Amino acid sequence: MSKTYSTISLSAYLEQNIAEIEAVRKEVEEIQSGFQTNYVDWRSKHDAELLRLSKLVVDRFFETGTELQAQVQKALPGEQALVEERRKDLREAIIPKYQQELDTSITKGRAKTDKLRKLNPELNQQEEALKASLAQNRQQLEDLNKQIGQRSRGLGSVFHFNEISRLDGQRQRLLGKMEEKQEELSKVRKDWADLHQVVLEEEVDLQSNWQTAIAVLAQQQAELAILDDDASREILARQRAVRYVLDELKAPVDCPAADIKVELDQMVEYNRQTDDYHAGLASVGGLIGMLGSIQEGLRRFNTSVQSLTDQERLYSVNLKPLTISLPDVVIVFNQQWKDILQKVKNEKTICEHPVEFTSAMKVVIESQLSVERIKEMFEAMGSALKAATNDWN
């Protein structure tokens, strides 16, 4: 099946293959776009359902059945370790680092900050009022932590589970209010900086860094306060374990509560769809990259062929026209583009069935477009061209 070409006809042959590959690549890019759209849609549904179902399962954990409960219990030690690791990082590394940065910023900016406060007493009063309110909230948070701690001693976390959960809810709401006040405090300080931006540009930059450090440090300290409480840490670890199990749920599980069973089955479908589209995106991404590499290789080879054509024309008196014989491996390899094009047409159907497409492309990539076959094809073309030019030497 080998074929013989002149340099001109070989260049035309290469350009034809490059064009056919381009047609395939464009179709695959459309599939990629469809996969991306569907993935984002399913991912959005998945994340919303995961958040809602996680809360439902935590609230009604003892109604979920032994199968799911066993999976959560299996995941729990790992999540407990991660929570403890986060607690350690906050205490020993993260908070000290931000505290040091904050202290440095305060030291550098204290004189300028005092000057700005004098320039705008109204904003200063708002700031002081917010700081006083936050101080009161911190005391309330400390009181709630003590109450939860008292009820968590020994078997208290079991007997007072509902009361602990209620107090923890109050604490979460309080933390939310504190965060809102902290944001309001940051806004006041930003307004203050913006008011004097023209005159005090350097001070604005310093103030911005200071505000950020304060906000981050406050959030980290609030998080550490929660993690330092045994009951809260256990609740968080269990919530994380439930979320992890639900996110990894790939097959239906038995559940005596019919309403929860319906939700669990839906979660399995969301997980399956997001996984399928994620795999589909990886498949098309790999195929697009491979097609692009083959195109680039053919373009470079064609540049060499066109250079030989120029030499033939320039030295036609002394050089006889080249005859390049391409072996079967080259011809067969480049006959597949129309077949592959048919496999990637009908974007709508393909985008509705990502698993089938991924499986089909796996065969194409691993056999028809394997690294070995691509290398073999290019080496055969290179050898054919070298053999043809030997007569010129």
C-alpha positions as CSV (number, residue, x, y, z in Angstrom):
1,M,0.0,0.0,0.0
2,S,3.1,2.3,-0.1
3,K,2.7,5.3,-2.3
4,T,5.2,7.5,-4.2
5,Y,5.1,11.3,-4.1
6,S,7.0,14.2,-5.6
7,T,7.9,16.9,-3.1
8,I,5.0,19.0,-4.4
9,S,2.4,16.1,-4.1
10,L,3.8,15.1,-0.7
11,S,3.3,18.6,0.6
12,A,-0.2,18.6,-0.7
13,Y,-0.8,15.2,1.0
14,L,0.6,16.5,4.3
15,E,-1.6,19.6,4.1
16,Q,-4.6,17.4,3.5
17,N,-3.9,15.4,6.6
18,I,-3.4,18.5,8.7
19,A,-6.7,19.8,7.5
20,E,-8.5,16.6,8.3
21,I,-6.9,16.6,11.8
22,E,-8.1,20.2,12.2
23,A,-11.7,19.1,11.4
24,V,-11.5,16.4,14.1
25,R,-9.9,18.8,16.6
26,K,-12.7,21.4,16.1
27,E,-15.4,18.7,16.7
28,V,-13.6,17.6,19.8
29,E,-13.4,21.2,21.1
30,E,-17.1,21.5,20.7
31,I,-17.5,18.4,22.7
32,Q,-15.2,19.8,25.3
33,S,-17.3,22.9,25.5
34,G,-20.5,20.8,26.0
35,F,-18.8,18.7,28.6
36,Q,-17.7,21.8,30.5
37,T,-21.2,23.2,30.4
38,N,-22.8,20.0,31.7
39,Y,-20.1,19.5,34.3
40,V,-20.6,23.0,35.7
41,D,-24.4,22.4,35.8
42,W,-24.1,19.0,37.5
43,R,-21.4,20.2,39.8
44,S,-23.6,23.1,41.0
45,K,-26.4,20.7,41.7
46,H,-24.0,18.3,43.4
47,D,-22.5,20.9,45.7
48,A,-25.9,22.2,46.7
49,E,-27.3,18.8,47.4
50,L,-24.2,17.7,49.3
51,L,-24.4,20.7,51.6
52,R,-28.1,20.2,52.2
53,L,-28.0,16.4,52.6
54,S,-24.9,16.6,54.9
55,K,-26.9,18.7,57.3
56,L,-29.9,16.3,57.0
57,V,-27.9,13.2,57.7
58,V,-26.1,14.9,60.7
59,D,-29.4,16.0,62.2
60,R,-31.0,12.5,61.7
61,F,-28.0,10.4,61.8
62,F,-29.6,7.6,63.8
63,E,-32.3,7.2,61.2
64,T,-29.9,6.6,58.3
65,G,-29.3,2.9,58.9
66,T,-26.3,0.8,59.8
67,E,-24.7,0.7,56.3
68,L,-24.2,4.5,56.0
69,Q,-23.4,4.8,59.7
70,A,-20.7,2.3,59.4
71,Q,-19.1,4.2,56.5
72,V,-19.2,7.4,58.5
73,Q,-17.6,5.7,61.5
74,K,-14.9,4.4,59.3
75,A,-14.2,7.8,57.9
76,L,-14.4,9.5,61.3
77,P,-10.8,8.8,62.6
78,G,-9.3,10.3,59.5
79,E,-11.4,13.5,59.8
80,Q,-10.7,13.7,63.5
81,A,-7.0,13.6,62.7
82,L,-7.4,16.4,60.0
83,V,-9.3,18.6,62.5
84,E,-6.6,18.1,65.1
85,E,-3.9,18.8,62.6
86,R,-5.7,22.1,61.6
87,R,-6.0,23.0,65.3
88,K,-2.2,22.4,65.8
89,D,-1.4,24.4,62.7
90,L,-3.5,27.3,63.8
91,R,-2.0,27.4,67.3
92,E,1.7,26.8,66.5
93,A,2.2,28.3,63.0
94,I,-0.7,30.2,61.4
95,I,-1.8,32.5,64.2
96,P,1.7,33.3,65.4
97,K,2.7,34.2,61.9
98,Y,-0.2,36.6,61.4
99,Q,0.2,38.0,64.9
100,Q,3.8,38.8,64.1
101,E,2.8,40.5,60.8
102,L,0.1,42.4,62.6
103,D,2.4,43.6,65.4
104,T,5.0,44.8,62.8
105,S,2.3,46.6,60.8
106,I,1.0,48.2,64.0
107,T,4.4,49.3,65.1
108,K,5.1,51.0,61.7
109,G,1.7,52.6,61.4
110,R,0.9,53.7,64.9
111,A,2.1,57.3,64.5
112,K,0.3,57.8,61.2
113,T,-2.8,56.1,62.4
114,D,-3.0,58.4,65.4
115,K,-2.7,61.4,63.0
116,L,-5.6,60.1,60.8
117,R,-7.8,59.5,63.9
118,K,-7.4,63.1,64.9
119,L,-8.3,64.2,61.4
120,N,-11.6,62.4,61.5
121,P,-13.1,61.9,65.0
122,E,-16.5,60.7,63.6
123,L,-15.0,57.6,61.9
124,N,-12.9,57.1,65.0
125,Q,-16.0,57.0,67.2
126,Q,-17.6,54.4,64.9
127,E,-14.5,52.3,65.1
128,E,-14.3,52.5,68.9
129,A,-18.0,51.5,69.2
130,L,-17.5,48.5,66.9
131,K,-14.4,47.4,68.8
132,A,-16.3,47.7,72.1
133,S,-19.2,45.7,70.6
134,L,-16.8,43.0,69.4
135,A,-15.1,42.8,72.8
136,Q,-18.6,42.2,74.3
137,N,-19.2,39.5,71.7
138,R,-15.9,37.8,72.5
139,Q,-17.0,37.6,76.2
140,Q,-20.3,36.1,75.1
141,L,-18.4,33.6,73.0
142,E,-16.2,32.7,76.0
143,D,-19.3,32.1,78.1
144,L,-20.8,29.8,75.5
145,N,-17.6,27.9,75.2
146,K,-17.6,27.4,79.0
147,Q,-21.2,26.2,79.0
148,I,-20.5,23.7,76.2
149,G,-17.3,22.5,78.0
150,Q,-19.2,21.9,81.2
151,R,-21.8,19.8,79.4
152,S,-19.2,17.8,77.5
153,R,-17.3,16.3,80.4
154,G,-17.3,12.6,80.7
155,L,-20.5,11.2,79.1
156,G,-22.0,14.6,79.1
157,S,-21.6,14.9,75.3
158,V,-23.9,12.0,75.0
159,F,-26.5,13.0,77.6
160,H,-26.5,16.6,76.7
161,F,-26.1,16.2,72.9
162,N,-29.2,18.3,72.1
163,E,-28.3,21.0,74.6
164,I,-24.7,21.1,73.2
165,S,-26.1,21.4,69.7
166,R,-28.4,24.2,70.7
167,L,-25.5,26.1,72.4
168,D,-23.3,25.4,69.4
169,G,-25.9,26.9,67.2
170,Q,-26.0,30.0,69.3
171,R,-22.2,30.2,69.1
172,Q,-22.3,29.9,65.3
173,R,-24.8,32.7,65.1
174,L,-22.6,34.8,67.4
175,L,-19.6,34.2,65.3
176,G,-21.6,35.3,62.3
177,K,-22.5,38.5,64.0
178,M,-18.9,39.0,65.0
179,E,-17.8,38.5,61.4
180,E,-20.4,41.0,60.2
181,K,-19.1,43.6,62.7
182,Q,-15.5,42.8,61.7
183,E,-16.5,43.5,58.1
184,E,-18.2,46.7,59.2
185,L,-15.1,47.7,61.1
186,S,-13.0,47.0,58.1
187,K,-15.3,49.1,56.0
188,V,-15.0,52.0,58.5
189,R,-11.3,51.8,58.4
190,K,-11.4,51.6,54.6
191,D,-13.6,54.7,54.4
192,W,-11.1,56.4,56.7
193,A,-8.2,55.5,54.5
194,D,-10.0,56.4,51.3
195,L,-10.9,59.9,52.7
196,H,-7.2,60.7,53.0
197,Q,-5.9,58.7,50.0
198,V,-4.6,61.7,48.0
199,V,-2.6,63.1,50.9
200,L,-1.6,59.9,52.5
201,E,-1.0,57.2,49.8
202,E,1.6,55.3,51.7
203,E,-0.5,55.3,54.9
204,V,-3.4,53.8,52.9
205,D,-1.3,50.9,51.7
206,L,-0.1,50.3,55.3
207,Q,-3.6,50.5,56.6
208,S,-4.9,48.0,54.0
209,N,-2.4,45.5,55.1
210,W,-3.2,46.1,58.7
211,Q,-7.0,45.7,58.1
212,T,-6.4,42.4,56.3
213,A,-4.2,41.1,59.0
214,I,-6.8,42.0,61.7
215,A,-9.6,40.3,59.8
216,V,-7.7,37.2,59.1
217,L,-6.3,36.9,62.6
218,A,-9.8,37.4,64.1
219,Q,-11.2,34.6,61.9
220,Q,-8.4,32.3,62.8
221,Q,-8.7,32.9,66.5
222,A,-12.4,32.3,66.4
223,E,-11.8,29.0,64.5
224,L,-9.2,28.0,67.1
225,A,-11.6,28.8,69.9
226,I,-14.1,26.3,68.3
227,L,-11.4,23.7,67.7
228,D,-10.1,24.0,71.3
229,D,-13.5,22.8,72.6
230,D,-13.7,19.0,72.6
231,A,-17.4,18.8,71.9
232,S,-17.2,21.2,69.0
233,R,-14.2,19.4,67.6
234,E,-16.1,16.1,67.7
235,I,-19.2,17.7,66.0
236,L,-17.0,19.2,63.3
237,A,-15.2,15.9,62.6
238,R,-18.5,14.0,62.4
239,Q,-19.9,16.7,60.0
240,R,-16.8,16.3,57.8
241,A,-17.0,12.5,57.9
242,V,-20.6,12.6,56.8
243,R,-19.8,15.1,54.0
244,Y,-16.8,12.9,52.9
245,V,-18.9,9.7,52.8
246,L,-21.8,11.4,50.9
247,D,-19.4,12.9,48.4
248,E,-17.8,9.5,47.7
249,L,-21.1,7.6,47.5
250,K,-21.0,5.7,44.3
251,A,-23.7,3.0,44.8
252,P,-27.1,3.0,46.6
253,V,-27.1,2.2,50.3
254,D,-29.9,0.7,52.5
255,C,-31.7,3.4,54.6
256,P,-34.8,2.7,56.7
257,A,-35.9,6.4,56.4
258,A,-37.7,6.5,53.0
259,D,-37.2,10.3,52.6
260,I,-33.5,10.1,53.3
261,K,-33.2,7.1,51.0
262,V,-34.5,9.1,48.1
263,E,-32.0,11.9,48.8
264,L,-29.1,9.4,49.1
265,D,-30.0,7.8,45.8
266,Q,-30.1,11.3,44.2
267,M,-26.6,12.0,45.7
268,V,-25.3,8.8,44.0
269,E,-26.6,10.1,40.7
270,Y,-25.0,13.5,41.2
271,N,-21.7,11.9,42.1
272,R,-21.8,9.6,39.1
273,Q,-22.6,12.4,36.7
274,T,-19.9,14.8,38.0
275,D,-17.4,11.9,37.9
276,D,-18.4,11.0,34.3
277,Y,-18.1,14.5,33.0
278,H,-14.8,15.0,34.8
279,A,-13.5,11.9,33.1
280,G,-14.9,13.1,29.8
281,L,-13.2,16.4,30.1
282,A,-9.9,14.7,30.9
283,S,-10.4,12.5,27.8
284,V,-11.1,15.3,25.4
285,G,-8.3,17.4,26.8
286,G,-5.9,14.6,26.2
287,L,-7.2,14.0,22.7
288,I,-7.0,17.7,21.8
289,G,-3.4,17.9,23.0
290,M,-2.5,14.8,21.0
291,L,-4.1,16.0,17.8
292,G,-2.3,19.3,18.2
293,S,1.0,17.6,18.6
294,I,0.5,15.5,15.5
295,Q,-0.5,18.6,13.5
296,E,2.6,20.4,14.7
297,G,4.8,17.5,13.7
298,L,3.2,17.3,10.2
299,R,3.6,21.1,9.7
300,R,7.3,20.9,10.6
301,F,7.8,18.0,8.3
302,N,6.0,19.8,5.6
303,T,8.3,22.8,6.1
304,S,11.2,20.5,5.4
305,V,9.5,19.1,2.3
306,Q,8.7,22.6,0.9
307,S,12.4,23.5,1.5
308,L,13.4,20.6,-0.7
309,T,10.9,21.8,-3.4
310,D,12.6,25.2,-3.4
311,Q,16.0,23.6,-3.8
312,E,14.7,21.5,-6.7
313,R,13.5,24.7,-8.5
314,L,16.7,26.6,-7.7
315,Y,19.1,23.9,-8.8
316,S,16.9,22.1,-11.4
317,V,19.8,21.9,-13.8
318,N,22.0,19.9,-11.3
319,L,19.3,18.1,-9.2
320,K,16.9,15.6,-10.5
321,P,13.3,15.7,-9.0
322,L,12.9,13.7,-5.8
323,T,10.7,10.7,-5.5
324,I,9.6,9.9,-1.9
325,S,8.0,6.5,-1.2
326,L,5.9,6.6,1.9
327,P,5.6,3.1,3.5
328,D,2.3,1.4,4.5
329,V,2.7,2.5,8.2
330,V,2.4,6.2,7.2
331,I,-0.5,5.7,4.7
332,V,-2.5,3.5,7.1
333,F,-2.0,5.9,10.0
334,N,-3.2,8.9,8.1
335,Q,-6.2,7.1,6.7
336,Q,-7.9,7.1,10.1
337,W,-8.9,10.8,10.3
338,K,-12.2,10.5,8.5
339,D,-13.1,7.5,10.7
340,I,-12.3,9.4,13.9
341,L,-14.2,12.4,12.6
342,Q,-17.3,10.3,12.4
343,K,-16.8,9.1,16.0
344,V,-16.7,12.7,17.3
345,K,-19.7,14.1,15.4
346,N,-23.1,14.6,16.9
347,E,-22.0,16.7,19.8
348,K,-25.5,16.7,21.5
349,T,-25.7,12.9,21.8
350,I,-22.1,12.6,22.9
351,C,-22.5,15.3,25.6
352,E,-25.5,13.4,27.0
353,H,-23.5,10.1,27.2
354,P,-20.0,11.0,28.5
355,V,-19.2,7.4,29.6
356,E,-19.7,5.9,26.1
357,F,-17.6,8.7,24.6
358,T,-14.8,8.3,27.1
359,S,-14.7,4.5,26.5
360,A,-14.6,5.0,22.7
361,M,-11.8,7.6,22.9
362,K,-9.8,5.4,25.3
363,V,-9.6,2.8,22.5
364,V,-8.6,5.5,20.0
365,I,-6.0,7.0,22.2
366,E,-4.5,3.7,23.4
367,S,-4.4,2.0,20.0
368,Q,-5.0,4.2,16.9
369,L,-3.2,7.2,18.4
370,S,-0.8,5.5,20.7
371,V,2.6,7.1,21.4
372,E,4.2,4.1,19.7
373,R,2.2,4.4,16.5
374,I,2.7,8.2,16.3
375,K,6.5,7.7,16.8
376,E,6.5,4.9,14.2
377,M,4.7,7.1,11.6
378,F,7.0,10.1,12.0
379,E,10.2,7.9,12.0
380,A,9.0,6.2,8.8
381,M,8.3,9.5,7.1
382,G,11.7,10.8,8.2
383,S,13.4,7.6,6.8
384,A,11.6,7.9,3.5
385,L,12.6,11.5,3.0
386,K,16.2,10.7,4.0
387,A,16.3,7.8,1.5
388,A,15.0,10.0,-1.3
389,T,17.6,12.7,-0.7
390,N,20.5,10.3,-0.7
391,D,20.6,10.5,-4.5
392,W,21.5,14.2,-4.1
393,N,24.7,13.4,-2.1
